[in-house]
Amino acid sequence: GGTDNHLILIDLTSKGITGIQAEKALGEAGIYVNKNTIPFDKRNPQVTSGLRIGTPALTTRGMKEREMEVIAGLISKVLAKPDDKNALEETRLTVFELCSGFPVYDFLDVKRG
């Protein structure tokens, strides 16, 4: 049993990074997530040991499994080097390029002007 939903909760304990650090680094890279407590979290709720990721912003744009795999790789890259400003900027540009191919509304498509 269980319920399928659009939320993903990631335990960052083994990564050596807090939820707030990950949220900040990913935000600088153009990937917006929320810090979140995990079950039995020993960290303060303002710091946390986890991240919550939702997929509606992606699926609304029409993104599918392939794009989710790309985004997962980008998240992993940022979490591996959260203080690397060059990696964050490179990721931000990749995120912009990916999102440009999936406009929220066709009339806002920057490629078509």
Summary of the structure (lengths in Angstrom):
residues: 113
radius of gyration: 15.2
end to end distance: 47.3
largest distance: 49.9
contacts: 283
relative contact order: 0.17
helix: 46%
strand: 12%
